[in-house]
Amino acid sequence: MLQATAEANNLAAAASAKDMYYNNMEEVCGGEKPYLSPDILEEKHCEFRQLALDHFKKIKKMGGKDFSLRYQEELEAEIKELYENFCKHNNSKNIFSTFRTPAVLFVGIVILYIASGLTGFIGLEVVAQLFNCMVGLLLIALLTWGYIRYSGQYRELGGAIDSGAAYVLEQATSHIGNSTQAAVRDAVVGKPPVDKKDQ
């Protein structure tokens, strides 16, 4: 009887702390709230998680600290799961993540189309045809992605297209970031002057 009461007591404390965390996060990023930066969301999560754990610890519970430890660990796991759900919900509000895949595909089509025209102009017909084939494939991928988003069918294929676009975007941004950092570093540090005698 005493153990059952202690369990109920700890469960009630954990439920109260979980509700506290959930309500605080709902005020920040739930429902109709606008998209929130992932850094700010993580910062709020840490703050509200600590508040919830402190709330759980302050509530008088039966069974002692060792008995309550299991319920605290369960509470932490539930808070982590809630945070992951809030992250997914927040990411779904980001308009740029929604249009990332078609934007990457469209930019790829434009670049390849221009490359095809230039290579055709200088007489590299084989290379121009290869670029044209790639433009066609990207157009098919773009139309397929649009159909999958509209119909909700073939979601695995849509996921593969999204993953491919994300990989291309990641590679492009990392190369741009590296070249920008190198340029800034050279400008700040300054390259040693070139000796004309060495040339």
C-alpha positions as CSV (number, residue, x, y, z in Angstrom):
1,M,0.0,0.0,0.0
2,L,2.8,2.4,0.9
3,Q,4.7,1.5,-2.3
4,A,1.6,2.1,-4.4
5,T,1.1,5.5,-2.8
6,A,4.8,6.4,-3.3
7,E,4.5,5.4,-7.0
8,A,1.3,7.5,-7.5
9,N,3.0,10.4,-5.7
10,N,6.0,10.3,-8.0
11,L,3.9,9.8,-11.1
12,A,1.8,12.8,-10.2
13,A,5.0,14.9,-9.6
14,A,6.4,13.8,-13.0
15,A,3.2,14.5,-14.8
16,S,3.0,18.0,-13.2
17,A,6.6,18.7,-14.3
18,K,6.0,17.4,-17.8
19,D,2.9,19.6,-18.1
20,M,4.9,22.6,-17.0
21,Y,7.6,22.0,-19.6
22,Y,5.0,21.4,-22.3
23,N,3.0,24.6,-21.5
24,N,6.2,26.7,-21.5
25,M,7.3,25.3,-24.8
26,E,3.8,25.8,-26.3
27,E,4.0,29.5,-25.4
28,V,7.3,29.8,-27.3
29,C,6.8,27.7,-30.4
30,G,3.5,25.8,-30.3
31,G,0.4,26.1,-32.5
32,E,0.2,29.3,-34.5
33,K,3.5,30.8,-33.2
34,P,5.9,31.7,-36.0
35,Y,9.1,29.8,-36.9
36,L,11.8,30.1,-34.2
37,S,15.6,29.8,-34.7
38,P,16.8,26.3,-33.7
39,D,19.5,27.9,-31.4
40,I,16.8,29.9,-29.5
41,L,14.5,26.9,-29.4
42,E,17.3,24.7,-27.9
43,E,18.1,27.5,-25.4
44,K,14.5,27.7,-24.3
45,H,14.3,23.9,-24.1
46,C,17.3,23.8,-21.7
47,E,15.8,26.6,-19.6
48,F,12.3,25.0,-19.4
49,R,13.8,21.5,-18.9
50,Q,15.7,22.7,-15.9
51,L,12.6,24.4,-14.5
52,A,10.6,21.2,-14.9
53,L,13.3,19.1,-13.2
54,D,13.6,21.6,-10.4
55,H,9.8,21.5,-10.0
56,F,9.8,17.7,-9.9
57,K,12.6,17.8,-7.2
58,K,10.8,20.4,-5.1
59,I,7.6,18.5,-4.8
60,K,7.5,16.4,-1.6
61,K,7.4,12.7,-2.6
62,M,7.3,9.4,-0.8
63,G,9.9,6.7,-1.2
64,G,13.1,8.8,-0.9
65,K,15.6,10.0,-3.5
66,D,16.6,6.6,-4.8
67,F,13.0,5.6,-5.4
68,S,12.3,9.0,-7.2
69,L,15.4,8.7,-9.4
70,R,13.6,6.2,-11.8
71,Y,10.7,8.6,-12.3
72,Q,13.1,11.5,-12.8
73,E,14.9,9.5,-15.6
74,E,11.5,8.7,-17.2
75,L,10.6,12.4,-17.0
76,E,13.9,13.4,-18.7
77,A,13.2,10.9,-21.5
78,E,9.7,12.2,-22.0
79,I,10.9,15.8,-22.1
80,K,13.5,14.8,-24.7
81,E,10.8,13.2,-26.8
82,L,8.6,16.3,-26.5
83,Y,11.5,18.5,-27.5
84,E,12.1,16.4,-30.7
85,N,8.4,16.8,-31.5
86,F,8.6,20.6,-31.0
87,C,11.7,20.7,-33.2
88,K,9.9,18.8,-36.0
89,H,6.8,21.1,-35.6
90,N,9.0,24.2,-35.7
91,N,10.9,23.0,-38.8
92,S,7.7,22.5,-40.6
93,K,6.9,26.2,-40.2
94,N,10.2,27.2,-42.0
95,I,9.1,28.3,-45.4
96,F,12.6,28.0,-46.8
97,S,13.0,24.4,-45.8
98,T,9.7,23.6,-47.6
99,F,10.9,25.1,-50.8
100,R,14.6,24.0,-50.5
101,T,14.3,21.0,-52.8
102,P,12.6,22.8,-55.7
103,A,14.9,25.7,-55.4
104,V,18.0,23.5,-55.6
105,L,16.6,21.6,-58.6
106,F,15.6,24.9,-60.3
107,V,19.1,26.4,-59.8
108,G,20.7,23.2,-61.1
109,I,18.5,23.3,-64.2
110,V,19.4,27.0,-64.9
111,I,23.1,26.4,-64.4
112,L,23.1,23.3,-66.6
113,Y,21.1,25.0,-69.3
114,I,23.5,27.9,-69.4
115,A,26.5,25.5,-69.5
116,S,24.8,23.6,-72.3
117,G,24.4,26.8,-74.3
118,L,28.0,27.8,-73.7
119,T,29.5,24.5,-74.6
120,G,27.3,24.2,-77.7
121,F,28.4,27.7,-78.7
122,I,32.1,26.8,-78.6
123,G,31.6,23.6,-80.5
124,L,31.5,20.9,-77.7
125,E,28.3,19.3,-78.9
126,V,28.8,16.1,-77.0
127,V,29.2,17.9,-73.7
128,A,26.2,20.2,-74.6
129,Q,24.1,17.1,-75.2
130,L,25.2,15.6,-71.8
131,F,24.2,18.9,-70.1
132,N,20.8,18.8,-71.9
133,C,20.2,15.2,-70.6
134,M,21.0,16.3,-67.1
135,V,18.6,19.2,-67.5
136,G,15.9,16.8,-68.6
137,L,16.6,14.5,-65.6
138,L,16.4,17.4,-63.2
139,L,13.1,18.6,-64.7
140,I,11.7,15.1,-64.3
141,A,12.9,15.1,-60.7
142,L,11.2,18.5,-60.1
143,L,7.9,17.4,-61.6
144,T,8.0,14.1,-59.7
145,W,8.7,15.9,-56.4
146,G,5.8,18.2,-57.1
147,Y,3.5,15.3,-57.8
148,I,4.6,13.4,-54.7
149,R,4.0,16.5,-52.5
150,Y,0.6,17.0,-54.1
151,S,-0.6,13.4,-54.0
152,G,1.2,12.0,-50.9
153,Q,2.1,8.9,-52.9
154,Y,5.6,7.4,-53.4
155,R,6.9,9.1,-50.3
156,E,10.2,7.1,-50.3
157,L,11.1,8.5,-53.7
158,G,10.2,12.0,-52.5
159,G,12.5,11.4,-49.5
160,A,15.3,10.4,-51.8
161,I,14.9,13.5,-53.9
162,D,14.9,15.7,-50.8
163,S,18.0,13.9,-49.5
164,G,19.8,14.4,-52.8
165,A,18.9,18.1,-52.9
166,A,20.0,18.5,-49.2
167,Y,23.3,16.9,-50.0
168,V,24.0,19.1,-53.0
169,L,23.0,22.2,-51.0
170,E,25.3,21.2,-48.1
171,Q,28.2,20.6,-50.4
172,A,27.7,23.9,-52.2
173,T,27.4,25.9,-49.0
174,S,30.4,24.2,-47.4
175,H,32.6,25.1,-50.5
176,I,31.3,28.6,-50.6
177,G,31.9,28.9,-46.8
178,N,35.4,27.6,-47.1
179,S,36.3,29.9,-49.9
180,T,34.8,32.9,-48.1
181,Q,36.7,32.0,-44.9
182,A,40.0,31.7,-46.9
183,A,39.4,35.1,-48.6
184,V,38.6,36.8,-45.2
185,R,41.7,35.1,-43.6
186,D,43.9,36.3,-46.4
187,A,42.5,39.8,-46.2
188,V,42.9,40.0,-42.4
189,V,46.3,38.3,-42.1
190,G,47.5,39.7,-45.4
191,K,49.6,37.7,-47.9
192,P,53.3,38.4,-47.9
193,P,54.2,40.7,-50.8
194,V,55.4,39.0,-53.9
195,D,59.1,39.6,-54.7
196,K,59.4,40.5,-58.4
197,K,62.9,39.0,-58.6
198,D,61.4,35.6,-57.8
199,Q,59.0,35.8,-60.7
